[in-house]
Amino acid sequence: MKVRLFLTVMLFCATANAQQTITPEVLSQLEKGGETTPAERALRNAIQSNSINKMALVGNNQQALDTWFSIEVNNSGISDQESSGRCWLFTGTNVLRQRAMKNLGVEGFMFSHIYTFFYDQLEKSNLFLQSIIDTRKMNIDSQQVQWLMRNPIGDGGTYTGVADLVMKYGLVPKDVMQETYVSNSTSEFNGHLKRKLREIAINIREKSEAGQSVKQLEAYKVEQMKTIYKMLTLAYGEPVKEFTWAPKDKKGKLLSEPKRYTPLSFYKEVCQPEEDLNADYVMLMNDPSRPYNKVYEIDMDRHLYDGHNWLYVNLDIDDLSPIAIASLQDSVPMYFSCDVGKQLNRANGLLDVNNYDYGSLLGTTFGMNKKQRIQTLDSGSSHAMTLVAVDLNKEGKPTKWKVENSWGATYGYAGHLIMTDEWFREYMFRLVVNKKYCPQSVLDILKQKPTKLPAWDPMFLMEN
């Protein structure tokens, strides 16, 4: 009886062990699965020596691009964010420049991105340091303080940042404040700026522990922000306060007498804003991992301390698409973001779920749906672009969409990306539209008290 009990216990332990660790027995079973046929060995050799993307590219899906769109917003000129994460800023100002070109009667006009970016970095620095003051009593190991220390500043962002910055600081033409090497390649300088901000942050916490008041800490913060301002001017230049400017035609001829502007007066004149860029717009999201027809707010996810947190309405894709179509039918482009790296053919700029067959190449399947990809952190919004076109079939349903990108005029299809509607449904996440294109049912959802989500929720990283 004792022997039988001993063997039972040993068998149980072996079984439990096999479930938790890779034993020699389990390894033997795994190795059998790695045995290959001559064809599989040839495939293994090919995979080890070539790009996965090139080998998985589906040849039958490489026909000439269909570039016809039944509804398209006229646009002129492609921007280039270079080696920076400023897609959100390029996208937001590209939407505004459509209005500016129409009002100015010109083509190819661009706003200065570095001007707005200077104040973005200044405001984010203040937001971080003031948040350090606000959380001074929290343990430094708390999730909120740790999130702040990991993310003191960055060059990514969202639409709400564009709206807040433009309404506070205005806009200037591109030729009034030009890009620098640092603005086109932000990572190196950004690393030094982060380090300085963290140094100021730890000093604030130490001063708080020593008994200094909030008023004293805020005075110290302002003093240290002088250093931040100086660092920003060294990297990006002194921001323009006033300038003289007039629009030009394609040959460079002035179309009117030059006028004196401030950045705010220029924005108001060339964009002729009839609405509040925050209050009159709504961010729509398709996130099947959370309940639809609800309002969500992302805590501490803004660019200005006195700015707006990220607020959005979560909609089923079938409710979201008609709103986008309505805006395009009225010749109004939109801020749009997605998981751009999934199934992107970089050679022709086509986003299609059938571009690559990774499963057949790697001897498996990839079967997660959109909800599962979000829940497992496999997919999320990574890049912002300007939605400018849609093609509708005879039934009025979308078959494909087009976005204006900010990766230069030679990338993709003449600086644009074209996506099938199937791809749009799988990898589109956010859209910002004027509320006048939303049905009353969506406007009613906005009356709800928002469900607040933490800034560290992986679905809501800044777009690059």
C-alpha positions in Angstrom: 0.0 0.0 0.0 2.8 2.4 0.9 4.6 1.6 -2.4 1.5 2.3 -4.4 0.9 5.5 -2.5 4.6 6.5 -3.1 4.2 5.8 -6.9 1.0 7.8 -7.0 2.6 10.8 -5.4 5.6 10.6 -7.7 3.4 10.4 -10.7 1.4 13.3 -9.5 4.5 15.4 -9.0 5.9 14.5 -12.4 2.6 15.4 -14.0 2.4 18.7 -12.1 6.1 19.4 -12.9 5.5 18.7 -16.6 2.7 21.3 -16.6 4.9 24.0 -15.1 8.4 23.5 -16.5 10.0 22.1 -19.6 11.3 18.7 -18.4 13.5 16.4 -20.6 10.3 14.4 -21.4 8.4 17.5 -22.5 11.4 18.8 -24.4 11.5 15.5 -26.3 7.9 15.9 -27.3 8.6 19.5 -28.5 11.6 18.4 -30.5 9.4 15.9 -32.4 7.3 18.8 -33.5 10.3 20.4 -34.9 11.1 17.6 -37.3 10.9 18.7 -40.9 10.3 17.4 -44.3 12.7 18.4 -47.2 10.2 21.1 -48.2 10.0 22.4 -44.6 13.8 22.4 -44.4 14.0 24.4 -47.6 11.4 26.9 -46.2 13.4 27.2 -43.0 16.5 28.0 -44.9 14.6 30.6 -46.9 13.1 32.2 -43.8 16.4 32.5 -42.0 17.9 34.3 -45.0 15.2 36.7 -46.0 12.7 39.3 -44.8 9.5 37.7 -43.4 7.4 40.5 -45.0 8.9 39.9 -48.5 8.3 36.2 -48.2 4.7 36.5 -46.8 3.6 39.0 -49.5 0.6 37.6 -51.4 1.5 37.8 -55.1 -2.1 37.6 -56.2 -2.9 40.7 -54.2 -0.4 42.9 -56.0 -2.4 44.2 -58.9 -2.4 47.9 -59.8 -3.9 50.1 -57.1 -7.5 51.3 -57.6 -7.0 55.0 -57.0 -10.5 56.2 -57.9 -12.6 57.6 -55.1 -16.2 58.7 -55.5 -15.9 61.2 -52.6 -12.6 63.1 -52.2 -11.5 66.3 -50.5 -9.1 68.3 -52.6 -5.7 68.6 -51.0 -2.4 70.1 -52.1 1.1 69.3 -50.8 2.4 66.5 -48.6 4.1 67.2 -45.3 7.0 65.2 -43.8 7.5 64.7 -40.1 10.9 63.2 -40.7 12.4 61.2 -37.8 10.0 62.6 -35.2 6.8 61.4 -33.5 4.7 64.5 -34.4 2.1 62.8 -36.7 -0.7 64.1 -34.4 0.5 67.7 -35.0 1.0 67.3 -38.7 -2.4 65.7 -39.0 -4.2 68.3 -36.9 -2.7 71.2 -38.8 -3.2 69.5 -42.1 -6.9 69.5 -41.4 -6.8 73.2 -40.6 -4.8 74.1 -43.6 -7.5 72.9 -45.9 -9.6 75.7 -44.6 -6.7 78.1 -44.8 -5.9 77.3 -48.4 -9.6 77.9 -49.3 -9.7 81.2 -47.5 -6.4 82.4 -48.9 -7.0 81.2 -52.4 -3.7 79.4 -52.6 -2.4 75.8 -53.0 0.4 74.1 -51.2 0.3 76.3 -48.1 1.7 74.8 -44.9 1.6 75.9 -41.3 4.8 75.9 -39.2 4.9 72.7 -37.2 7.9 73.7 -35.1 6.2 76.8 -33.8 3.3 74.8 -32.3 5.7 72.0 -31.2 7.8 74.5 -29.2 4.8 75.4 -27.1 3.7 71.7 -26.9 7.0 70.8 -25.3 6.9 73.8 -23.0 3.3 73.0 -21.9 4.1 69.3 -21.4 7.1 70.2 -19.2 4.9 72.4 -17.0 2.2 69.7 -17.0 4.7 67.1 -15.7 6.2 69.3 -13.0 2.9 70.5 -11.8 1.6 66.9 -11.7 4.7 66.1 -9.6 3.7 68.8 -7.1 0.1 67.5 -7.1 1.3 64.0 -6.3 4.0 65.0 -3.8 2.3 63.2 -0.9 2.0 59.9 -2.8 4.6 57.2 -2.4 7.2 57.4 -5.1 6.5 53.7 -5.9 2.8 54.4 -6.5 1.6 53.6 -10.0 0.7 57.2 -10.7 4.0 58.6 -9.7 5.9 55.9 -11.5 3.8 56.6 -14.7 4.8 60.3 -14.4 8.5 59.5 -14.0 8.4 57.1 -17.0 6.6 59.7 -19.2 7.8 63.1 -18.3 7.6 64.3 -21.9 7.4 63.0 -25.4 6.8 64.1 -29.0 3.7 62.0 -29.4 0.2 63.5 -28.9 -3.5 63.6 -29.7 -6.0 65.8 -31.3 -6.9 67.5 -28.0 -3.4 68.8 -27.8 -3.6 70.4 -31.3 -6.9 72.1 -30.4 -5.7 73.4 -27.0 -2.3 74.6 -28.4 -3.8 76.3 -31.5 -6.5 78.2 -29.5 -3.9 79.4 -26.9 -0.9 80.1 -29.1 -2.3 80.5 -32.7 -0.5 79.4 -35.8 2.2 80.8 -38.2 3.1 80.0 -41.8 5.9 77.5 -42.4 8.2 80.0 -44.0 8.0 82.2 -40.9 9.5 79.6 -38.5 11.4 76.8 -40.2 12.2 73.3 -39.0 15.6 72.6 -37.3 17.6 69.4 -37.3 16.4 68.7 -33.8 12.7 69.1 -34.6 13.1 66.7 -37.5 15.0 64.2 -35.3 13.7 64.6 -31.8 14.8 61.5 -29.9 18.3 62.7 -28.8 17.3 66.1 -27.5 14.2 64.6 -26.0 16.3 62.2 -23.9 18.2 65.2 -22.4 15.0 67.1 -21.7 13.5 64.1 -19.9 16.5 63.7 -17.7 16.4 67.4 -16.7 12.7 67.2 -15.9 13.2 64.1 -13.8 16.0 65.9 -11.9 13.6 68.9 -11.2 10.9 66.4 -10.2 13.0 64.6 -7.6 14.1 68.0 -6.2 10.4 69.0 -5.9 9.6 65.9 -3.9 12.6 66.4 -1.6 11.7 70.0 -1.0 8.1 68.9 -0.2 9.5 66.3 2.3 11.5 69.0 3.9 8.3 71.0 4.6 8.1 73.5 1.8 4.6 74.7 0.9 2.8 74.3 -2.4 3.4 78.0 -3.1 7.1 77.6 -2.6 7.2 74.5 -4.7 5.4 76.3 -7.6 7.8 79.2 -7.3 10.7 76.8 -7.6 9.0 75.1 -10.6 8.7 78.4 -12.4 12.3 79.2 -11.8 13.4 75.8 -13.2 11.0 76.2 -16.2 13.4 79.1 -17.3 16.0 76.4 -17.9 13.5 74.3 -19.8 12.6 77.3 -21.9 16.2 78.0 -22.7 16.8 74.4 -23.7 13.9 74.6 -26.1 15.0 77.8 -27.7 18.5 76.2 -28.3 16.9 73.2 -30.0 13.9 74.8 -31.8 14.6 78.6 -31.9 12.8 81.5 -30.3 9.0 81.2 -31.1 7.7 84.0 -33.3 5.7 86.7 -31.6 4.9 89.0 -34.6 5.6 88.7 -38.3 4.8 90.3 -41.6 3.3 88.0 -44.3 1.3 87.8 -47.5 0.1 84.8 -49.5 2.0 83.9 -52.7 1.0 82.1 -55.9 2.9 79.1 -57.3 5.5 81.4 -58.9 6.2 83.2 -55.7 4.3 86.4 -56.6 2.6 88.2 -53.7 -1.2 88.0 -54.0 -1.8 90.9 -51.6 0.0 93.6 -49.6 1.9 92.1 -46.6 0.2 92.5 -43.2 1.5 92.4 -39.7 0.2 89.5 -37.6 0.5 87.9 -34.2 0.2 84.0 -34.3 -3.4 84.3 -32.8 -4.5 87.0 -35.2 -3.1 85.0 -38.2 -5.0 81.8 -37.1 -8.2 83.8 -36.7 -7.9 85.4 -40.1 -6.8 82.5 -42.3 -8.8 79.8 -40.6 -11.8 82.0 -39.8 -12.8 79.7 -37.0 -16.6 79.6 -36.5 -16.3 76.9 -33.8 -14.4 75.9 -30.7 -11.8 73.2 -31.8 -12.7 71.3 -28.6 -16.3 72.0 -27.8 -17.6 71.7 -31.3 -15.7 68.5 -32.2 -16.0 64.9 -30.9 -13.5 62.1 -30.9 -15.1 58.8 -32.0 -13.5 55.5 -31.3 -14.1 51.9 -32.3 -12.9 49.8 -29.4 -14.8 46.4 -29.2 -13.0 45.5 -25.9 -15.2 48.1 -24.1 -19.0 48.7 -24.2 -20.2 50.8 -27.1 -22.4 53.9 -26.9 -20.5 55.1 -23.8 -18.2 58.1 -23.1 -14.7 57.6 -21.8 -12.2 60.1 -20.4 -8.5 59.4 -20.2 -7.1 60.8 -16.9 -4.0 63.0 -17.1 -3.9 62.6 -20.8 -3.5 66.1 -22.1 -0.9 68.5 -23.4 -1.6 71.5 -21.2 -2.2 71.5 -17.4 -5.2 73.7 -18.0 -6.1 71.8 -21.2 -8.6 69.1 -22.0 -8.3 65.4 -21.1 -8.9 63.0 -24.0 -12.6 62.4 -24.2 -14.3 60.0 -26.7 -17.4 58.2 -27.6 -17.0 54.5 -28.3 -19.1 53.4 -31.3 -19.7 50.3 -33.3 -17.9 50.6 -36.7 -21.2 50.5 -38.5 -22.3 53.6 -36.6 -19.0 55.4 -37.0 -18.4 55.0 -40.8 -21.6 56.9 -41.9 -20.4 59.9 -39.8 -17.0 59.9 -41.6 -18.8 59.7 -44.9 -21.0 62.6 -44.1 -18.0 64.8 -43.3 -16.2 63.9 -46.5 -19.4 64.5 -48.5 -19.2 68.0 -47.2 -15.6 68.3 -48.3 -14.3 68.3 -44.7 -11.3 66.1 -43.9 -10.8 64.5 -40.5 -8.2 63.6 -37.9 -7.8 59.8 -38.2 -5.7 57.3 -36.3 -5.0 53.6 -36.7 -2.6 50.7 -36.2 -0.7 51.7 -39.4 2.0 48.9 -39.2 -0.5 46.0 -39.6 -0.6 44.6 -43.1 0.9 47.7 -44.7 2.5 47.3 -48.1 5.1 50.0 -47.9 5.9 49.8 -51.6 2.6 50.9 -52.9 0.9 52.3 -49.7 -1.9 49.8 -49.6 -3.4 48.7 -46.3 -5.2 45.4 -46.9 -5.8 42.5 -44.5 -4.9 40.2 -47.5 -1.5 41.8 -48.2 0.5 39.2 -46.2 0.0 35.5 -45.4 2.2 35.1 -42.3 0.3 31.9 -41.2 1.1 29.8 -44.3 4.7 30.9 -44.2 5.2 30.2 -40.5 3.1 27.0 -40.4 0.4 28.3 -38.0 -2.6 30.6 -37.9 -3.2 34.1 -36.5 -6.8 34.1 -35.5 -7.4 36.9 -33.0 -10.2 39.3 -33.7 -10.0 43.1 -33.0 -11.2 42.8 -29.5 -8.7 40.1 -28.6 -5.8 42.0 -30.2 -6.6 45.0 -28.1 -7.0 42.9 -24.9 -3.6 41.2 -25.5 -1.8 44.5 -26.4 -1.2 43.1 -29.9 -2.9 46.1 -31.5 -3.6 49.7 -30.7 -3.6 53.2 -32.3 0.0 54.1 -33.4 -0.2 56.8 -36.0 -2.4 59.7 -37.0 -3.2 60.8 -40.6 -5.8 62.9 -42.4 -8.8 61.1 -43.8 -9.5 62.6 -47.2 -11.5 60.2 -49.4 -13.9 57.3 -49.5 -15.2 55.1 -52.4 -18.9 54.0 -52.1 -20.5 51.1 -54.0 -23.9 51.3 -55.7 -25.5 50.5 -52.3 -23.7 53.5 -50.7 -21.4 51.3 -48.6 -17.7 52.1 -48.4 -15.2 49.8 -50.2 -12.0 51.7 -49.6 -10.7 54.9 -47.9 -7.7 57.2 -48.4 -5.6 59.2 -46.0 -3.1 62.0 -46.4 0.1 60.9 -44.6 3.0 62.9 -43.2 5.9 60.7 -44.4 6.8 62.7 -47.4 5.5 62.9 -51.0 7.4 59.8 -52.2 6.0 57.4 -49.7 3.1 55.1 -50.6 0.8 56.4 -53.2 2.1 60.0 -53.8 2.3 60.6 -50.0 -1.1 58.9 -49.3 -2.2 55.5 -48.0 -5.2 53.6 -49.4 -7.0 51.1 -47.2 -9.7 48.6 -47.9 -12.9 48.9 -45.9 -12.1 45.5 -44.3 -8.8 46.9 -43.1 -10.5 50.0 -41.9 -12.8 47.9 -39.7 -10.0 45.9 -38.2 -7.3 48.5 -37.5 -9.0 51.9 -37.5 -9.4 53.3 -33.9 -10.0 57.1 -33.7 -11.7 59.8 -35.7 -12.4 63.4 -34.9 -15.4 65.0 -36.5 -17.4 68.2 -36.2 -20.5 67.4 -34.1 -22.8 68.7 -36.9 -22.1 65.4 -38.8 -23.2 63.3 -35.9 -26.7 62.0 -35.5 -28.7 63.1 -32.4 -28.2 59.6 -30.9 -24.4 60.2 -30.7 -24.8 63.7 -29.3 -27.1 62.3 -26.6 -24.4 59.8 -25.6 -22.1 62.8 -24.9 -24.5 63.8 -22.1 -23.4 60.8 -20.1 -20.9 61.2 -17.2 -17.7 59.9 -18.7 -16.1 56.7 -17.4 -12.6 57.7 -16.4 -9.7 55.5 -17.5 -6.1 55.7 -16.2 -3.4 57.4 -18.3 -1.4 54.2 -18.3 -4.2 52.2 -20.1 -2.2 50.6 -23.0 -5.0 51.5 -25.5 -4.3 55.2 -25.1 -0.6 55.9 -25.8 0.3 59.1 -27.6 0.3 58.8 -31.4 3.5 59.1 -33.2 
